[in-house]
Amino acid sequence: MDDTLVQDLIEINEVEEDCEFAEEDAIEYAIEQSRVETVPKPYIGMEFESPDDAQQYYNKYARSKGFGTRKNRIFRSRTNNVMIAREFVCSKEGLRAKKYLKKEDRVHAAPDEIREGCKAMILISKKEEKWIISRYRDEHNHVLASPKSTQFIRSHRVKTKVQKDLMDVLGESGIRPSKIISVLSHECGGLGNLNMTERDVFNYLSRKRQKQLEKGDAQIMLDYFHDCQSKNPGFFYAIQTDIDGCLANCFWVDARSRMAYKHFGDVVAFDPTYLTNKYRMPFVPFAGVNHHYQSILFGCALLWDETEETFIWLLKTWLKAMYGCPPTTIITDQDTAITNAVVKVLPKTTHHFCMWHIEKKFPEILSHVYHQNADFKKEFSSCIHNTLTPDEFEDSWMRVIQTYNLQGNSWLEKIYSIREKWVPAFLRNTFCAGMSTTQRSESLNKFFKDYVNANTSVSKFVLKFEEALNDRYNKEREKNFKTINSKPILKTLYPMEAEASCIYTRKLFRMFQDELIHAQKYVADRADVTGGVKVYKVHEFSREKPIYTVTFNISLNDVVCNCHKFEYMAILCRHVLAIFIKKKVLSLPSQYILCRWTKDAKKNDNLDIIQNEIADKVCESSTLWFSSIMLHSLRLSEKASRSKKHYDLVVNSIKSLCDELDNLTIDLVDEGKKSTSGDDSKMVGNGVVLYNDIILKDPIHVITKGRPPSLRKKSSVEKNNKKSKTCSSCNRKGHTKRTCERRQPPK
């Protein structure tokens, strides 16, 4: 640097500092300035170890005075192109270039001008191994900010590593940027001490997500599935792609859910009407009930469409993951595509329709009856819920139809024709674990809503799904702990209550206890005796109706009630317990204690069950081949590590086996193809196609305007039953007043 130039700058350095502030900020500045850390004023000759140290110092000094900084020119040596000087200036240095002021193709309004040609700066030059300030100017031609307002200056909005880590944790937990700012401000003692804004948090999280998705959303999900499977052989996944290699359908389930299915997979419900990602792909959880009467998952899927072929693929894939064991009962929405798929894939499974989905359509389709007759809702509900036998339902249904002149209603005739699939009177003889609707699936949807939203990517969704699943299993462990380490309070002196408290889980015991307490309110009158079989009429003390019929075989301790609570729920009803109390039955018959509701329901929950199940079955897919080989290899590794002799034998045998496998040829491409709806769609999962050869493309991003009206997607039946629009101007259907031809201007 020229020595004469340095000498000229000394005079500038000696000029007294002159800072201007807005009049209204003067008092605030005086107060806040006393709280700001004192930073020494720059001077020519001040030394630094590196340019970064100089920048940090000047930025710290600028914050104490109320202005921002930025990097400017770099001076390099002409001989070796090494940096010999660096300039740092006020953030308001210079003016905006004219080419940006007259930009013709600008879509949005030009941003506000922030540069005012300020001359404040420092210039550092390299002197031997040190960097010194060789030029310095401290006059500003603009109003300086108060210390409280410096957090809005760009150069001072610097995030520390601790703050970044905290934002990462809160962002991954689904916390909004506005809430994250609240947490950060609380940690640093108030918003005035925070060195960032809500927009900074949003930009930081957004950039991080974009960086994570550089590889591709669907490909990241596939990598995650592959990693899960390498860590846990029991993890199962299957992905179906379209002809362009884009993600179409996806199913996955972990080993814990597969194990839970062995114990509680007798009743399953699934509902494909929940949207959870930016591709608007329906989320389909397979839900059940565990021994604590909690909702559990038996796998889940993301589907591209809701056609019969898609549901057939889903059910076949799910059944394969569940070792080919179909459930006893499955509950779904009333949908033609789902119904046809269940008939083809699960022909021996009892299929029920969700009663809630059907009942919610009554007020809409029968609105004219609901508004004209105040008693219709009560009578119609009683017809569905208070009839015990099919004959009672038939009589009550016909009476309601005739009373309110509903003959010929096509929708009522349609749901009446499928009454065996949704009316309780027809379902009570089938075990449903207390479920008559897909409420378990929908409750899981509500649970997952705390982890994901309508803009969640599929790769992030599977990660959040894992967190949510862990939370569900943690709640189950909590219930196990309370059941084992506490005793319920007994409310009667009957021995069967004490016995049940030792057998059932806490939730199921309370349900049994409630039935036992209410049983004391019933009186049983003997109506008939045939051999050793007695028939009782049971009713409440103060009410003659309803009357329940209980058949009791004394020699076999066999009892049947026409309410069929045990057949439906596997818990003895109050009417049967009233007979036990009358006949002084002290202990519960073993046939009326269902293992799935007891404390020992998962007693044999270990890896050997999965291993034996896979070994006993004929492996019909590479998925089961892969799982079986992995399980055998784990046991082989354990035995091979016993001694050097065992090790040498196993290693030599493996080498020989690998040579034999190399000589075998198989067309992996043909194995990996699966046709769906006439398209050549690839089926990927558990080694079906070579993993390294797969490049999975993202599905089409469905862009919606504004926030989606609901995360719940209407089924095809609900869409078809939607009321047609009626114009209030011409009273014609099919359009509204806004689009009516009469109101259109003449052409």
Secondary structure, 3 states (H helix, E strand, C coil): CCHHHHHHHHHHHCCCCCCCCCHHHHHHHHHHHCCCCCCCCCCCCCEECCHHHHHHHHHHHHHHHCCCEEEEEEEECCCCCCEEEEEEEECCCCCCCHHHHCCCCCCCCCCCCCCCCCCCEEEEEEECCEEEEEEEECCCCCCCCCHHHHHHCHHHCCCCHHHHHHHHHHHHCCCCHHHHHHHHHHHCCCHHHCCCCHHHHHHHHHHHHHHHHHHCHHHHHHHHHHHHHHHCCCCEEEEEECCCCEEEEEEEECHHHHHHHHHHCCEEEECCCEECCCCCCEEEEEEEECCCCCEEEEEEEECCCCCHHHHHHHHHHHHHHCCCCCCCEEEECCCHHHHHHHHHHCCCCEEEECHHHHHCCHHHHCHHHHHHCCCHHHHHHHHHHCCCCHHHHHHHHHHHHHHCCCCCCHHHHHHHHCHHHCCHHHHCCCCCCCCCCCHHHHHHHHHHCCCCCCCCCHHHHHHHHHHHHHHHHHHHHHHHHHHHCCCCCCCCCCHHHHHHHHHECHHHHHHHHHHHHHHCCEEEEEEEEECCEEEEEEEECCCCCCCEEEEEECCCCEEEECCCHHHHHCCCCHHHHHHHHHCCCCCCCHHHCCHHHECCCCCCCCHHHHHHHHHHCCCCCHHHHHHHHHHHHHHHHHHHCCCHHHHHHHHHHHHHHHHHHHCCCCCHHHHCEEEECCEEEEEECCCCCCHHHCCCECCCCCCCCCCCCCCECCCHHHHHCCCCCECCCCCCECCCCCCCHHHCCCC
